[in-house]
């Protein structure tokens, strides 16, 4: 084995320093390292001369150790007087140039310090590569630096991207206890652990007293999950927080979101996404109380590898097995919790009076104890007990039985509100935060504080009194704490006011929705849309709360709803539930019904979409609203066209066109003509399609609608490409791209760039196609369009296959397949598996090829498109060599 060679660069700081470097070199030499220094040349210079000697050694050795001292740093950085100490200066220049040439990638030059040396003495260019090496105390580590190669641990299993709802392990902050520890729940935690460690199908953790919240169900589940993941970090757990008012469809949507998919609206769409693991459903009661919710739970449990853990006030023994009951805390842990959280000035002794108060009045209820203990600084224990009894008596006479644990929590919340009412804005912030089911973010909270002219004291008091807890920039309320504030505010009592709350909330979200509702897809509007959609659950809770009032303020509902009409599509499932509540309350309900029809069509429910469009049409007709009728007929035509009913689509487009003409609405006419052009093009009538596109373009130009022109030119380009007129298609795509750029429409640019890439591929220009696909992908990613990314990657895979780059093709196909799975798009999935099969066929990997073909046939069957199955069969014929061989393959694989 060749001895490692090391050059030691240092400045002659002192005789002692020079000797220390020599000792280091000798120590390395004794251990088989060829350590080169200038010590042997103390009396006679090297034969090559100093400059060549230094250059050759620095270039030829394996490692250069730079001993960093004040003098060396000054010389390396040329901060010393000229002509003094040229050696270190020259070495520094060589090393600096070598690192510059390597673009600061460095596996050779490493700074070391003498014991007691200072990090500040390391030259700036070498600081990123300092790894705390010093001598002589760290000689062994320096030896390992010279001799060891970095061995990056190899993963023991294939990579799987972590999904949004998946816990990252035992230290995931979602599992952190709210009070730093869990009191008095060891037996319950162990029972949940027994379930987690077993192979049972499911378990439910619920309180036995119906309606009682805050007793500690979630904390028990979190503690058990934390322990389990500590012992078994390879386990997969998904954490799904179910809002109070969620429906069964919304629960399906939330589980889909936890698995990385948006707008999942049915269990059939969810089922292919489900991964093996534990699904923790927190706060399940709103769903568990409905028959549809119970049906979804049963279907979940029927899936292989899916296990459910749920915290709920409702017990479902028939579906989820016998519940693990969470009762009141044992008295000793309850007293300990109270004393640990006590904020009073005087020390709190464990007395008989304290125990009686915690047991008889607070009912050993965990959340009640948490809230009341934090009132100690305001009242002291004796004053607190007196206030408790007075408040409990008043509430019991009015609304509740103060002897129940639910009464205990209500009294605790009421006393907390009494204490906070002295702080301006505290109850307002409490109610505003209650609108955010998953917690209010810092940006929204600051906006509300600014609009209400509030100081920081209000939020600080809410934190101190445990109304909310802060984690990673979000302020979260427990469900019973949020419910209490909203209930009190809607009844305008206890210092809470819905009138004040909604004035700030509607103003904030209407402004945000208006910014997002920009025709121009600019960076600002996209950011505003993202901001709005991230807080969409709060928007829904605001609208639902106002709509449920006996006399809702319709102008506020109308204004916000109008601003949201183009945003509902991005949160289709949640929006559908909202609109079912809203449309009967709005001043112009036909608009909401029409949008609800759009959502049902988007979610794959054509019959429901037809029914809603029909209802909207009747209302528009009764109101003699021709424009509303036209705006409903056009998407109804789109729906029928997608369902393969061209004659019905033509009829509906024709009716819409007549109404737009009578209403003198040029844009409506233009959009309808474009839709008709698309229909005729798909039906193989190019001349008619060209005529319709031409009329649409003329109207869009007259209306100065650049985006409409761009979309029509793009459709014309698609038509010409299908007809083989590639140069004409390229020109049309180019014109469309210019308009999309002028309109700052990122999605339009992405789609057009992808089409141009396809075109260049047909022209036999792979490099230009790759470049265009790359640009398209950037835009699709920015627009968060997973389907667009998948389609582009599939086209890129096809290009690599045609270029005989099988490894590159498979890489693109596999990423596309992952995106298609998230988007639940079986047609794209089938085409992509066919491409994968071709690649494996070329690579002579028969088993992988056959599996890809099986997956392609399965996806085509799921799509229900006969022509797609025919395409997969044609690929099979291509692979097997004949139709007879393909049929034999199908028979063998029992398709």
ABEGO torsion letter per residue (X at the ends): XBBBBBBBBBBBABAAAAAAAAAAAAAAAAAGBBBBBAAAAAABBBAAEAAAAAAAAAAABABBBBBBBAAAAAAAAGABBBGBGAAAAAAAAAAAAAAAAAGGBBAABBBBBBBGBBAAABBAAAAAABAGBBOAAAAAAAAAAAABBBBBBBBABBBBBBBAABBAEAABAAABBAAGBBBGAAAAAAAAAAAAABABABBBBBBABBGBBGAGAAAAAAAAAAAAAAABAABBBBBBBBBAABBAAAAAAAAAAAAGBBGBABAAAAAAABBBEBBBBBGAAAAAABAAAAAAAAAAAABBGBBBBBBBABBBAAAAEBBBBBBBBBAAAAAAAAAAABABABBBBBBAAAAAAAAAAAGGBAAAAAAAAAAAAAAEAAAAAAAAAAAAAAAAAAABBAABAAAAAAAAAAAAAAAAAABBGAAAAAAAAAABAAEBBAAAAAAAAAAAGBBAAAAAAAAAAGABBBBGGBBBBBAAAAAAAAAAAAAGBGGBBAAAAAAAAAAAAAAAAAAAABABBBAAAAAAAAAAAAAAAAAAAAAAAAAABABBBAAAAAAAAAAAAAAAAABAAAAAAAAAAAAAABABAAAAAAAAAAAAAAAGBAAAAAAAAAAAAAAAAAAGBAAAAAAAAAAAAAAAAAAGBAAAAAAAAAAAAAAAAAAGBAAAAAAAAAAAAAAAAAAGBAAAAAAAAAAAAAAAAAAGBAAAAAAAAAAAAAAAAAAGBAAAAAAAAAAAAAAAAAAGBAAAAAAAAAAAAAAAAAAGBAAAAAAAAAAAAAAAAAAGBAAAAAAAAAAAAAAAAAAGBAAAAAAAAAAAAAAAAAAGBAAAAAAAAAAAAAAAAAAGBAAAAAAAAAAAAAAAAAAGBAAAAAAAAAAAAAAAGBAAAAAAAAAAAGX
